[in-house]
């Protein structure tokens, strides 16, 4: 069931989604801090997968909003698993 909730977006699709539904979306960037800074996406929040990820996520993210993760290849499942705990 979790895999059904995972969808990849092209940049244009994400841009359109943020434009149309931005207030109902939490854009969470789980890339390395340097990658987040270098390729910052307006409206995104950085949450590193290490340390207190779950604590920060529960404090910063609205529980009723759709969450979109920006993740490097191979890290998406880790972010989804941590958010679903």
C-alpha positions as CSV (number, residue, x, y, z in Angstrom):
1,X,0.0,0.0,0.0
2,X,2.9,2.4,0.7
3,X,4.3,1.9,-2.8
4,X,0.9,3.0,-4.2
5,X,1.4,6.4,-2.4
6,X,4.8,7.0,-4.0
7,X,4.8,9.0,-7.2
8,X,7.6,10.6,-9.1
9,X,7.1,14.2,-10.4
10,X,8.8,15.9,-13.2
11,X,9.9,19.5,-12.4
12,X,7.1,21.0,-14.4
13,X,4.5,18.8,-12.7
14,X,5.8,19.8,-9.3
15,X,5.9,23.5,-10.3
16,X,2.2,23.3,-11.5
17,X,1.1,21.4,-8.4
18,X,2.8,23.9,-6.1
19,X,1.2,26.8,-8.0
20,X,-2.3,25.2,-7.9
21,X,-2.3,23.5,-4.5
22,X,0.7,25.0,-2.6
23,X,-1.3,25.8,0.5
24,X,-2.3,22.2,1.0
25,X,1.2,20.7,0.4
26,X,4.2,20.2,2.6
27,X,7.3,20.1,0.3
28,X,10.0,18.3,2.4
29,X,13.5,18.1,1.1
30,X,15.5,15.2,2.5
31,X,18.6,15.6,0.3
32,X,22.0,16.4,1.8
33,X,22.1,19.9,3.3
34,X,24.6,21.0,0.7
35,X,22.3,19.8,-2.1
36,X,19.4,21.5,-0.5
37,X,21.3,24.8,-0.3
38,X,22.6,24.5,-3.9
39,X,19.3,23.5,-5.4
40,X,16.8,25.2,-3.1
41,X,13.2,24.7,-4.1
42,X,11.0,27.7,-3.0
43,X,8.5,26.6,-0.4
44,X,10.4,23.6,0.7
45,X,11.6,22.7,4.1
46,X,14.8,20.8,4.8
47,X,14.7,17.8,7.1
48,X,17.8,15.7,7.1
49,X,17.3,11.9,7.5
50,X,19.8,11.7,10.4
51,X,19.4,12.9,13.9
52,X,15.9,14.0,15.1
53,X,14.1,13.6,11.8
54,X,10.8,12.3,13.4
55,X,10.8,15.0,16.1
56,X,11.3,17.8,13.6
57,X,8.8,16.4,11.2
58,X,6.1,16.2,13.8
59,X,6.8,19.7,15.0
60,X,7.0,21.3,11.5
61,X,4.6,19.5,9.3
62,X,0.8,19.9,9.3
63,X,-0.8,16.5,9.7
64,X,-3.6,17.2,7.2
65,X,-1.5,18.4,4.3
66,X,-0.2,16.2,1.5
67,X,3.6,15.6,1.9
68,X,5.8,15.6,-1.1
69,X,9.4,14.5,-0.5
70,X,12.4,15.7,-2.5
71,X,14.9,12.9,-2.2
72,X,18.0,11.7,-3.9
73,X,17.8,8.4,-5.7
74,X,17.7,5.5,-3.2
75,X,16.6,7.6,-0.2
76,X,12.9,8.1,-0.9
77,X,11.8,4.9,0.8
78,X,13.8,5.8,4.0
79,X,12.1,9.2,4.2
80,X,8.6,7.6,3.6
81,X,9.3,5.0,6.3
82,X,10.4,7.5,8.9
83,X,7.3,9.7,8.2
84,X,4.9,6.8,8.5
85,X,6.2,5.8,11.9
